Amino acid sequence: MKNDTSELSNLPTAFVKKLQNYDELKKRQDESEKSYALIVIGILALICLALGIAKTDSEDWFSQWQFTCILLSIIFSTLWLGVFIERTLIFKVLWNSIITKCITSIAISGLIIFCTAKSSALLNGVFGIDSSSFPYTRSFLTGFLFLKYINPILS
C-alpha cells in the first residue's frame, strides 16, 4: 500500500520531466529546421547569382531572365544576411532592449529623410525642375544614398 502511494506521488514529477524533454526536443527540431532553411536560402542565392552573371548570347532565351536572377540573388542574399545577423548572440541581447529599438528606428528614419532630401537636391541640380517629376529616380537614388551612408557603419 505504501509503495502505491509513493509511485503515485512520483507520477507528476515524471510527467513534468517528460514534458521538459519534449519541449527541449521540439526546440532543437525548430533550430535545425531554421538552420536548414538558412542553408537553402544561401544556396538559392548562390545559384541565382551564378545564373545571373553567366555569359550567354544575346539571342539565348535565358538572357532575358538574367536580370531577374540577379535581383533574386540580391533578395536571397539580403534575407540570408538578415537571418544570420539576427541569430547572433550580441544582436539578440541588444534587440531585447526597448531603447535600442527606439534609437535604431529613429536613426534609420532620420537617415532615410536625409537621403530623400539629398536625392531631391541632386535631381534638382541635374535637371533643374522639381524632383517630384521623377518619383522612381528619386526612390532609387534615395536607396543608393542610404546604402552609401550606412556602409561605413556596417563595415
N, C-alpha and C positions, 0 to 999 in steps of 0.2 A: 504494500500500500504506500509506503513511504517512497519507494522508487518511482511509482507512477506520478506522484506529485512533483518530484524533482525533475523528471523528464518533461512534464508539462510546463514547468517553470522555465526550462531551457528552450522551449519551442520559440517564444518570441525573440530571444537573442539570436537563435539560429536563423530565424526568418529575416531579421534585420541584417545579419551578415550576408545572407544570400542576396538581399536587395542591394546592399552596398556593392557586392561583387558584380551584380548585374548592371548597376549604374556605371561602375568603372569599366566594364566590358563595352557598354554602349558608348561611353566617352572615347575609348580607344578606337572603336569602329568609326565613329564620326571623324576623328582626327586622321585616320588612314584614308577615309573617303575624301577628305579635304586635300590631303597631300597628293592623292591620285588625280584629283581634279586639277590641282596646280600643275602637275606634270603634263597632263593632257593639254592644258591651255598653253604651256610653254612649247610643247611640240607643235601645236597648231600654229603658233606664232612663227616658229622657225620654218615650217613648211610653206606658209603663206609668203614669208619673206623670200625664200628660195624661189618660189614660183614667180613672185613679183619682179625679181631682179634678173631672171633668166633671159638670156639673149634669144630672141625669136625674130623671125621675119615679120615685116610689117603686114604681110598678107596672110599670116598664120591666124587661125581662128582664135587662138589663145591670146594674141596680142591685145585684143580689146578688153581682156579681163585682167591684165597685169596691174593696172592702176587699182582696181578693186582688191586684188590680192595684197598690194602694198598697204592699202587702208586697213584691211582686215588684220594684217600683221601688226600695224601700229595699235589697233584696238586690243588685240590679244596680248601684245606686249605690255600695254598700259594696265590691263586687268591683272596680268601676272605680277607686275611690279607692285601694284597696289595691294594685292592679297599678300605678297611676300613681305612687304613692309609692315602690313597690319599684323602679321603673325609674330613679329619680333617682340622681344620682351620689353625693351625700352619704350616702344610705341604703345604697348598695352598699358604700361604703368602711367605714362604721361596722359593717355587718352581717357583714363578713368577720372581725371580731374575736370570739373566743370569750367574752371577758369582757363585751363589750357584750350578747351574747345571754343570758348568765347574769344580769347585773344587771337587764336588761329583764324576764326571766322571773320573777325574784324580786319585783321591784316590782309587776308586774301581779298575781301570785298574792297578794301581801300586800294589795293594794287590793281584790281580789275577796273575800278573807276579811273584811277590814274592812267592806266594803259588805254582806256577808251578815249579820254581827253587827249592824250598824246597822239593816238592814231587819227583822231579828228583833226588835230592841228597839222599833222603831216599830210593828210589828204587835202586839206585846205591850202597848204603851201604848194602842193604839186599842181592841183587842178584849178585853184582859185575860186572854187564855189563851195557851198556848204557840203559837209561830208554826209549829210542825211540822204543825199542823192545816190550814194554808194553804200548801202547797208551791208552787203556781203563783203565788200572790200574792207570796210571798217571793222567788221566782225573778225575776219581772218587776220587783219593787221593787229587788232587787239589781242587775239590769241598768240600771235607771234611775239609781240612785245611782252606779254605776260610770261611766256616761256623764256624770253631773253633775260628778263629781270629776275626770275625765280631760279635760273640756272646756277648762279654763284652760291645761292643758299643751299641748294641740294647737292652741290659738288663737294 
